[in-house]
Amino acid sequence: MGTPLFKGAEVERLRSAGAAAAGTLAWVAGKLAPGISTEDINSWVREDTARRGGTPSQLGYHGFPATVCTSRNNVVCHGIPRPDERLKPGDIINVDVTTCLHGYHGDTSATFCIGDVSADARHVVDVARRCRDVGISVVRHGVKLGDVGAAIQELAEREGCSIVRDFGGHGIGRSMHAPPHVPHFGKRGTGLTLRSGMVITIEPMVNLGRPEIRMLPDGWTVVTEDGSLSAQFEHTLLVTREGCEILTPSPLSLLTDVTAESPLTEAR
């Protein structure tokens, strides 16, 4: 199956879905605090997604049992929310929100620092955000996916981190996951050529240690093989001739620090 190109009314619907997902992520970010459970996050995502007129794309996807992925500390991706998993100072947690609105999907995530975190934790979170952003800076009509992946990989490795190779970004639109696969490593000048109208995600998973991962017995939760911390940031992008449009822009300048005294409530 080829990679679809979107235009006109389809792009408007993608913008609406992306804005809804970004809005929910920002709303949930404002409620994070030590002591809350990852099941609380799941409930909040369900509540806010419905308030915005959407449905959670992840719920029931290939049997996934929750409305959101909550990936804490050494969990790379696809963490399942649980009532007995509570955030504590020193944790980092990725919250991954995907919203379906009027038949189109928007996908975004961020990793948050809970209270005082270690220098290593802060480093991997910072590198993951910068890796996403350097990848976005390369995206435009005519660029090869290998160019995007190489830029991300080079930054991560220069900072002493590694890129998970078993998962990557993806096309998105009428389906949550669609062609193409978007690797976050690679060789310049190789891979699919991006074209104006493609919609993809850039979402590098960055490990503080080695890139190897393993799946837990629940069949979903992916952790680092060496137990090291992992962080991720994600945006949905529309490829244009000039560059790209971020379809999941945050309504806030989204902070990743959550203090021990109070939850994040506003940009600063």
N, C-alpha and C positions, 0 to 999 in steps of 0.2 A: 504494500500500500504506500502510495506517495505521500509527501508532506503537503498538507493543504495550505493554500494562500487565502488570507482573509482581507476583506475590504468592505467599505460602506457600512451598512447597518450591522454587519457581523462584528466589525471593530467596535462599534458603539456598545454592543452587548458584552463584548469582552472587557471593555473599559468598566462597565457597570459591575460585572462579576469580580474583576480585580479590585475595584474600589471597595466592594462589600467584604471581600476576604481581608484586605488591608485594614479596613475599619474594625472588623472583629478582632484581628490580632492586636491592634492598638488598644481596644477596649479591654481585652483580657490582660494585656501588659499592665494596665492601670490597676489591676486587682491582685497582681502577684505579690506575695509576701511570705516570709518564713511561717511555717505552720500549716499552710494550705495544702490540700492533697491534689495529686494530678487528676483525680476524679472530679474535684471542684473545677479544674480547668476544662475538662470535658463538658460538664454541665453548662459552664459559662459560654463555651463556643456554641453549643446547641441552642441556648437561649438567644444569644446575640445574632446568630445566623438567621434564625426564624424572624427576629425583629426586623431584619433587613430584607425579608422577603425571599431568602434563599434556603437551600438545603445543604447539609454538610456532604461534600463529595466523597469523603473517605468512608463514611458509615456504610458498612456492608460491601465495600469494594473488595472483591475476591474473598469475602468473609471477614474483613477487618471489623472488629467489634465496637469501635468507638468513633466519635465525631472529629477527633483530632489526634495527632501524634505528639506525645510528650516524651522527649528523649533527654535523659538526665545524666550528667557526668560522663561515664564511659559508654553510654548508649549512643550509637552513631545515628540511628534512624528507626522509625516505626515503633517507638515505645508506646505501649498500651497503658492508658490511664488506669490508676487503681486507687481505691479509697484508703488503702494502707500505705501508700507511698506519699510521704509528706516532705515538702521543701524545707531545707534548713540552711542557715547561714553557711556560706562556703560552697554551695551547690552552683552549678551552671545547668540551665535547662533550655532546650530548644522546643519551641511551640510552633507546630506546622499546621496551618489552616488552609483548607481548600473549600471554596464555596461554589455551588452551582446556582446560577441565577438566569432565568429565562433560557435555559438550555445550554448555557456556556459556563466555563469554569475559570476561576482565578485561584492562583496557588502562591502562597508566600509563607516565609518563616523567619524567625529570629531567635538568637540564643541570648538568654538573660543571666546576669550574675546576681545571685541572691546573697545579700549582705556582703561581708568582707570575704573576698575570695583570694586564693593564692596567686602569686605572680604567674605561675604556669597557667592557671585557669584564665587569668586576664589575657595572657599572651595568645592562647589558642583562640579565644573569642575574637580578639582584635584581628588576628591573621585571617580567620574565616570571613569576617566582614570585608576585609580588604581584598581577599580572593574573589568574593562575589563581585565587588565593584570593579576590579581590574578586568574580570571577564566581561562584564557589561560594557566597559569602555572599548572593547575590541569589536563588539557585535555591530555589524552593518551589512547592507547588501553587498554581495560579492566576496565576503570573507569566508575562509574555510573554518570548519569547526575545529580543526587541528590548531589554528591560530589562537582560538579562544582558549582551548584546553592548555596549550603551551604557556600562555600568559599566566593562567591560574597556577599551574604546576610550578613554574619558575619562582613565583612569589612565595608559595608555601615552602618550597624546599630551601629557598634563600633564608627563610626565617626559622629553619630547623624543624619544620613540621612536614607532614605527608598528606597526600590526597587519597581518599578512598577510591579505588578503581572499580569496584564491583557495582556501584550505583552511580547515577549521573542525573543530569537534567533530561528534559523530554519535551516533545511537542505537547500542546494543550489547546483546547478549543471546545468543540462539541463533546469531546471525551476528556477525562482528566489526564489520561496518559495516551499519547499518540506519537507517531513518528515526527521528528527524528530522535534517536538517542543522542544526548549531549554529554560527551565525556569531559571531565574537568582535568584532563591531562592529555598530552599528545605531542605531535610533531607539527611544526609550522608547515603550511602549504599542503596539508593532507586533509582528508575527510570531506564531508558534504559541504557544498557551497551554499551559504545562506542567501535567501532571496527576499526582497521586500514583500511583506505580507505574511511571512512565516511568524508563528507565535511559539516561543520556547520558554523554558525556565532555565535560569542559571542558579545552581544551588550546591556549590562545592561543600563536601563533608571533609573537614580538616581534622586530622588526628595530631595530638601532641607527640605521639610516638610513631610506631610503624603503621603502614596502611592496612595490614591484614585485619580481617573481621571474622566474626562467627555469629551464627544464628542461635538464639536460645530455643529451648524446647517448645515454647508457645508458637513457634512457626512465623513470628513477626519481628520480635525485638532483635535488633542487630547491635552487637557490642564490639569494641576493639579487642582484638585477640590478646594484646599485651596488657590490657587493663588501663591504658592511658586515656586521658580526657579527649573528647571529641566535640566539635562545634560546627554549626552550619547557619548560613543565611541564604535566603532565597527571594527572588523576584520573578514575576512573569513579564516577558518582554515581547513587544511587537517589533520585528525587524523593519527598518526603513532604509531608504537610499542614503540618508544623512547619518544614520546611526541606529538608534532604537528608541522606542518609547517604553518607559516602565509603566506597566498596566496595574501594578500593585503598589502605588506610591503611598507611603504612610501619611495619614492626616496629621501626625505628630512628627517631630524630629525624634524618632523612636530611641529612647535611652535603653541601654542594656543593663544598667545598674539598678537593682532593687534594694533599697536600704532595709536594715533590720528593724527600723523604727516604724516605717510606713510604706505602703505600696506606692509604686510609680503612678503619678496622676497627670503629669503634664510635662511638656518639653521644657528644656531650659538650656 
